[in-house]
Amino acid sequence: MCSRANLLIGAIAALATLLGCHASHQGPLPEMVGHRVHLTGQFNGPGKIADFLLLPNDAHVYLTGKPDTANVRIEYGTPVTVDGILHHFVAPSRTGPDAESDAYAAGIPEYYFIEDAVVGPLH
């Protein structure tokens, strides 16, 4: 009986993945890139790129553009929800004589971000 239940749970998870049902999924970030996400974590900043969401697993998701907070001031350290489409940035590798002065050559680390996210206090 237990193996049937595990098989059913696995089938449901696979179907949800195929249908792109990541709206309430808070799993590994690489699996969610390009999908609308609903994340919960701690609003924090300022970061190197922008304010960010600190997830329970210590991952950071930057909130770029103009995050929508419904005109509510959200203090750093506040538990929040964030909705939007998750993106992943990886700087292109640079070579050549001007690579040393190129900002990308300075080693901008890859990062995850949500542009123009909807941010609200966690209720």
N, CA, C and O of each residue as an XYZ file, in Angstrom:
492
protein
N       0.816     -1.190      0.000
C       0.000      0.000      0.000
C       0.859      1.252      0.000
O       0.551      2.213     -0.705
N       1.944      1.255      0.790
C       2.816      2.415      0.905
C       3.452      2.755     -0.442
O       3.566      3.931     -0.788
N       3.867      1.742     -1.204
C       4.499      2.000     -2.499
C       3.488      2.579     -3.488
O       3.864      3.378     -4.345
N       2.207      2.192     -3.386
C       1.176      2.779     -4.251
C       0.994      4.252     -3.933
O       0.851      5.075     -4.838
N       0.998      4.586     -2.656
C       0.846      5.988     -2.248
C       2.034      6.807     -2.739
O       1.854      7.920     -3.233
N       3.250      6.267     -2.607
C       4.435      6.974     -3.084
C       4.384      7.153     -4.598
O       4.774      8.200     -5.113
N       3.908      6.140     -5.306
C       3.782      6.223     -6.756
C       2.778      7.300     -7.143
O       3.016      8.066     -8.076
N       1.656      7.361     -6.428
C       0.641      8.369     -6.711
C       1.171      9.774     -6.437
O       0.943     10.687     -7.230
N       1.872      9.951     -5.331
C       2.450     11.256     -4.996
C       3.472     11.660     -6.053
O       3.505     12.817     -6.473
N       4.296     10.727     -6.480
C       5.280     11.007     -7.525
C       4.629     11.391     -8.835
O       5.101     12.296     -9.523
N       3.546     10.711     -9.188
C       2.833     11.007    -10.431
C       2.207     12.402    -10.372
O       2.243     13.139    -11.357
N       1.641     12.763     -9.232
C       1.039     14.090     -9.073
C       2.120     15.176     -9.174
O       1.912     16.202     -9.821
N       3.263     14.949     -8.538
C       4.359     15.924     -8.589
C       4.875     16.078    -10.017
O       5.160     17.192    -10.458
N       4.997     14.968    -10.738
C       5.460     15.029    -12.123
C       4.461     15.780    -13.001
O       4.859     16.580    -13.847
N       3.176     15.527    -12.804
C       2.146     16.214    -13.577
C       2.163     17.709    -13.284
O       2.042     18.518    -14.205
N       2.312     18.088    -12.021
C       2.376     19.508    -11.657
C       3.569     20.178    -12.311
O       3.471     21.317    -12.768
N       4.710     19.471    -12.361
C       5.892     20.029    -13.006
C       5.666     20.216    -14.497
O       6.034     21.249    -15.057
N       5.068     19.229    -15.141
C       4.801     19.330    -16.578
C       3.846     20.467    -16.894
O       3.974     21.111    -17.936
N       2.898     20.721    -16.018
C       1.920     21.775    -16.242
C       2.432     23.141    -15.799
O       1.747     24.145    -15.990
N       3.624     23.194    -15.212
C       4.199     24.459    -14.779
C       3.557     25.012    -13.529
O       3.509     26.229    -13.350
N       3.070     24.162    -12.672
C       2.399     24.608    -11.447
C       3.429     24.869    -10.365
O       3.620     24.054     -9.462
N       4.088     26.007    -10.465
C       5.103     26.349     -9.482
C       4.654     27.507     -8.600
O       5.462     28.041     -7.840
N       3.401     27.905     -8.677
C       2.945     29.114     -8.003
C       3.181     29.071     -6.500
O       3.522     30.094     -5.906
N       3.009     27.924     -5.878
C       3.212     27.875     -4.437
C       4.429     27.028     -4.079
O       4.633     26.703     -2.909
N       5.224     26.676     -5.054
C       6.399     25.827     -4.856
C       7.553     26.667     -4.327
O       7.839     27.733     -4.873
N       8.202     26.216     -3.300
C       9.366     26.916     -2.782
C      10.496     25.908     -2.651
O      11.025     25.689     -1.561
N      10.853     25.310     -3.749
C      11.908     24.309     -3.759
C      13.183     24.884     -4.327
O      13.449     26.077     -4.185
N      13.971     24.049     -4.967
C      15.233     24.509     -5.549
C      14.991     25.600     -6.596
O      14.178     25.432     -7.505
N      15.698     26.705     -6.456
C      15.498     27.835     -7.354
C      15.708     27.507     -8.833
O      14.937     27.993     -9.660
N      16.723     26.698     -9.213
C      16.914     26.438    -10.640
C      15.670     25.855    -11.325
O      15.428     26.120    -12.502
N      14.896     25.074    -10.597
C      13.698     24.460    -11.179
C      12.584     25.477    -11.419
O      11.667     25.217    -12.198
N      12.657     26.629    -10.757
C      11.578     27.605    -10.825
C      11.863     28.761    -11.779
O      10.990     29.599    -12.000
N      13.066     28.823    -12.348
C      13.428     29.926    -13.242
C      12.475     29.962    -14.436
O      12.201     28.940    -15.065
N      11.982     31.157    -14.729
C      11.066     31.346    -15.845
C       9.610     31.145    -15.486
O       8.731     31.331    -16.328
N       9.345     30.768    -14.252
C       7.978     30.512    -13.804
C       7.541     31.572    -12.797
O       8.360     32.172    -12.100
N       6.234     31.784    -12.741
C       5.664     32.653    -11.704
C       5.790     31.910    -10.379
O       5.416     30.743    -10.270
N       6.323     32.603     -9.375
C       6.562     31.988     -8.075
C       5.877     32.785     -6.973
O       5.582     33.970     -7.134
N       5.637     32.130     -5.881
C       5.131     32.742     -4.647
C       6.082     32.280     -3.557
O       6.032     31.129     -3.125
N       6.956     33.189     -3.110
C       7.984     32.837     -2.140
C       7.725     33.541     -0.818
O       7.146     34.627     -0.779
N       8.156     32.917      0.246
C       8.097     33.548      1.560
C       9.499     33.571      2.140
O      10.283     32.642      1.945
N       9.797     34.626      2.842
C      11.110     34.764      3.448
C      11.190     36.072      4.191
O      10.173     36.641      4.588
N      12.412     36.548      4.377
C      12.642     37.771      5.128
C      13.132     38.853      4.173
O      14.103     38.653      3.444
N      12.455     40.003      4.180
C      12.864     41.146      3.375
C      14.146     41.703      3.970
O      14.217     41.948      5.175
N      15.159     41.906      3.138
C      16.457     42.334      3.629
C      17.128     43.255      2.633
O      16.703     43.350      1.481
N      18.166     43.929      3.070
C      18.916     44.790      2.192
C      19.750     45.768      2.999
O      19.806     45.648      4.223
N      20.377     46.699      2.380
C      20.536     46.711      0.930
C      21.563     45.662      0.507
O      22.541     45.418      1.215
N      21.337     45.055     -0.629
C      22.258     44.062     -1.152
C      23.181     44.672     -2.187
O      23.074     45.864     -2.476
N      24.078     43.890     -2.748
C      25.006     44.387     -3.763
C      24.270     44.859     -5.008
O      24.720     45.779     -5.690
N      23.133     44.224     -5.305
C      22.404     44.538     -6.526
C      21.117     45.291     -6.212
O      20.759     46.236     -6.916
N      20.434     44.881     -5.177
C      19.154     45.486     -4.788
C      18.762     44.918     -3.431
O      19.481     44.092     -2.867
N      17.623     45.361     -2.908
C      17.074     44.694     -1.734
C      16.770     43.254     -2.132
O      16.645     42.953     -3.319
N      16.651     42.369     -1.155
C      16.489     40.964     -1.504
C      15.603     40.238     -0.511
O      15.345     40.710      0.596
N      15.147     39.076     -0.944
C      14.393     38.159     -0.112
C      15.359     37.091      0.363
O      16.005     36.424     -0.445
N      15.458     36.929      1.676
C      16.284     35.870      2.246
C      15.363     34.687      2.498
O      14.452     34.765      3.322
N      15.599     33.599      1.791
C      14.770     32.406      1.911
C      15.193     31.581      3.125
O      16.302     31.750      3.632
N      14.318     30.693      3.592
C      14.658     29.857      4.758
C      15.940     29.035      4.587
O      16.594     28.698      5.575
N      16.304     28.708      3.332
C      17.520     27.924      3.101
C      18.745     28.818      2.905
O      19.777     28.358      2.417
N      18.632     30.108      3.288
C      19.695     31.113      3.194
C      20.000     31.563      1.773
O      20.970     32.292      1.565
N      19.206     31.154      0.790
C      19.372     31.651     -0.578
C      18.819     33.076     -0.647
O      17.931     33.445      0.121
N      19.355     33.866     -1.571
C      18.923     35.244     -1.771
C      18.254     35.365     -3.132
O      18.730     34.800     -4.117
N      17.151     36.103     -3.185
C      16.512     36.444     -4.449
C      16.390     37.965     -4.453
O      15.673     38.547     -3.639
N      17.106     38.599     -5.388
C      17.073     40.054     -5.458
C      15.735     40.532     -6.006
O      15.110     39.865     -6.830
N      15.312     41.695     -5.533
C      14.057     42.306     -5.966
C      14.424     43.553     -6.761
O      14.599     44.631     -6.191
N      14.539     43.402     -8.085
C      15.007     44.484     -8.936
C      13.835     45.237     -9.549
O      12.677     44.852     -9.383
N      14.147     46.303    -10.252
C      13.105     47.114    -10.871
C      12.410     47.937     -9.805
O      13.057     48.535     -8.945
N      11.100     47.962     -9.867
C      10.300     48.713     -8.900
C       9.355     47.746     -8.197
O       8.220     47.556     -8.632
N       9.820     47.138     -7.116
C       8.926     46.225     -6.383
C       7.663     46.950     -5.929
O       7.719     48.090     -5.467
N       6.528     46.278     -6.068
C       5.237     46.829     -5.664
C       4.944     46.392     -4.238
O       4.765     45.205     -3.966
N       4.897     47.359     -3.332
C       4.594     47.063     -1.931
C       3.247     47.650     -1.531
O       2.946     47.751     -0.341
N       2.432     48.038     -2.513
C       1.113     48.637     -2.268
C       1.230     49.854     -1.351
O       0.391     50.081     -0.479
N       2.300     50.635     -1.573
C       2.555     51.856     -0.804
C       2.688     51.615      0.698
O       2.415     52.507      1.502
N       3.105     50.410      1.069
C       3.351     50.085      2.472
C       4.860     50.009      2.665
O       5.547     49.304      1.925
N       5.374     50.724      3.646
C       6.811     50.661      3.924
C       7.106     49.349      4.652
O       6.533     49.060      5.702
N       8.000     48.575      4.078
C       8.363     47.294      4.675
C       9.784     47.423      5.216
O      10.716     47.723      4.469
N       9.940     47.199      6.496
C      11.241     47.313      7.157
C      12.088     46.071      6.882
O      11.560     44.971      6.723
N      13.412     46.262      6.826
C      14.318     45.124      6.698
C      14.112     44.194      7.888
O      13.937     44.644      9.021
N      14.135     42.910      7.619
C      13.944     41.909      8.656
C      12.510     41.427      8.783
O      12.227     40.507      9.550
N      11.591     42.051      8.025
C      10.179     41.690      8.094
C       9.901     40.422      7.273
O      10.373     40.313      6.141
N       9.149     39.471      7.818
C       8.720     38.310      7.022
C       7.728     38.784      5.945
O       6.781     39.513      6.241
N       7.959     38.362      4.704
C       7.133     38.809      3.583
C       6.824     37.660      2.630
O       7.418     36.584      2.696
N       5.874     37.931      1.744
C       5.643     37.073      0.583
C       6.054     37.875     -0.644
O       5.927     39.100     -0.666
N       6.542     37.188     -1.653
C       6.970     37.820     -2.890
C       6.394     37.018     -4.048
O       6.519     35.794     -4.101
N       5.759     37.736     -4.977
C       5.197     37.105     -6.169
C       5.815     37.727     -7.411
O       6.032     38.937     -7.470
N       6.096     36.895     -8.396
C       6.641     37.379     -9.659
C       7.287     36.249    -10.416
O       7.206     35.088    -10.016
N       7.929     36.594    -11.512
C       8.610     35.591    -12.343
C      10.084     35.563    -11.963
O      10.763     36.589    -11.970
N      10.560     34.376    -11.635
C      11.942     34.201    -11.191
C      12.869     34.156    -12.402
O      12.612     33.453    -13.380
N      13.955     34.925    -12.309
C      14.984     34.956    -13.359
C      16.326     34.569    -12.750
O      16.510     34.599    -11.533
N      17.258     34.204    -13.626
C      18.602     33.816    -13.190
C      19.594     34.559    -14.075
O      19.488     34.514    -15.301
N      20.550     35.235    -13.468
C      21.572     35.972    -14.212
C      22.914     35.296    -14.060
O      23.344     34.971    -12.954
N      23.570     35.090    -15.188
C      24.946     34.595    -15.201
C      25.716     35.529    -16.115
O      25.372     35.672    -17.289
N      26.749     36.165    -15.594
C      27.544     37.100    -16.384
C      28.272     36.352    -17.492
O      28.807     35.265    -17.275
N      28.289     36.950    -18.686
C      29.044     36.314    -19.766
C      30.540     36.369    -19.455
O      31.018     37.322    -18.840
N      31.263     35.358    -19.876
C      32.707     35.363    -19.636
C      33.352     36.338    -20.619
O      32.928     36.445    -21.770
N      34.361     37.032    -20.163
C      35.049     38.037    -20.979
C      36.519     37.679    -21.087
O      37.144     37.228    -20.128
N      37.050     37.891    -22.273
C      38.482     37.717    -22.508
C      38.949     38.859    -23.393
O      38.132     39.574    -23.974
N      40.228     39.028    -23.495
C      40.773     40.070    -24.361
C      41.489     41.139    -23.563
O      41.522     41.101    -22.333
N      42.070     42.107    -24.289
C      42.892     43.130    -23.632
C      42.116     44.037    -22.671
O      42.692     44.521    -21.697
N      40.826     44.278    -22.921
C      40.066     45.163    -22.047
C      39.284     44.404    -20.972
O      38.525     45.008    -20.214
N      39.468     43.091    -20.906
C      38.709     42.278    -19.952
C      39.001     42.655    -18.508
O      38.134     42.519    -17.645
N      40.225     43.131    -18.234
C      40.595     43.460    -16.870
C      39.798     44.654    -16.335
O      39.516     44.727    -15.139
N      39.441     45.578    -17.210
C      38.685     46.752    -16.773
C      37.182     46.562    -16.941
O      36.402     47.451    -16.597
N      36.779     45.435    -17.455
C      35.364     45.134    -17.685
C      34.711     44.718    -16.367
O      35.235     43.862    -15.653
N      33.578     45.318    -16.051
C      32.888     44.999    -14.789
C      32.514     43.529    -14.704
O      32.560     42.939    -13.625
N      32.143     42.931    -15.828
C      31.778     41.517    -15.804
C      32.990     40.641    -15.498
O      32.859     39.588    -14.874
N      34.159     41.077    -15.935
C      35.370     40.298    -15.673
C      35.733     40.358    -14.198
O      36.496     39.522    -13.713
N      35.196     41.337    -13.482
C      35.503     41.470    -12.059
C      34.852     40.366    -11.237
O      35.084     40.264    -10.033
N      34.056     39.556    -11.876
C      33.504     38.407    -11.182
C      32.146     38.634    -10.560
O      31.912     38.209     -9.429
N      31.241     39.295    -11.271
C      29.879     39.419    -10.763
C      29.331     38.000    -10.632
O      29.256     37.267    -11.618
N      28.953     37.619     -9.431
C      28.462     36.249     -9.253
C      27.077     36.078     -9.874
O      26.333     37.044    -10.040
N      26.753     34.853    -10.205
C      25.402     34.603    -10.708
C      24.417     34.823     -9.580
O      24.748     34.644     -8.407
N      23.188     35.217     -9.945
C      22.185     35.468     -8.921
C      20.787     35.267     -9.474
O      20.577     35.253    -10.687
N      19.845     35.113     -8.575
C      18.432     34.995     -8.909
C      17.758     36.318     -8.594
O      18.136     37.009     -7.648
N      16.748     36.670     -9.400
C      16.043     37.916     -9.141
C      14.617     37.846     -9.666
O      14.282     37.046    -10.540
N      13.793     38.716     -9.094
C      12.430     38.922     -9.571
C      12.318     40.412     -9.847
O      12.474     41.231     -8.941
N      12.048     40.761    -11.094
C      11.907     42.161    -11.459
C      10.465     42.608    -11.236
O       9.521     41.908    -11.605
N      10.310     43.778    -10.630
C       8.987     44.351    -10.366
C       8.094     43.376     -9.578
O       6.924     43.191     -9.913
N       8.644     42.770     -8.554
C       7.906     41.805     -7.722
C       6.803     42.481     -6.930
O       6.862     43.678     -6.649
N       5.807     41.705     -6.578
C       4.773     42.153     -5.643
C       5.173     41.636     -4.269
O       5.254     40.428     -4.043
N       5.423     42.576     -3.349
C       5.931     42.241     -2.021
C       4.890     42.651     -0.977
O       4.360     43.762     -1.017
N       4.609     41.749     -0.053
C       3.658     42.074      1.002
C       4.036     41.413      2.304
O       4.705     40.379      2.313
N       3.604     42.016      3.425
C       3.903     41.408      4.726
C       3.256     40.032      4.836
O       2.163     39.805      4.318
N       3.938     39.128      5.509
C       3.419     37.784      5.725
C       2.348     37.842      6.816
O       2.585     38.375      7.900
N       1.201     37.304      6.528
C       0.097     37.337      7.517
C      -0.004     36.009      8.216
O      -0.863     35.830      9.079
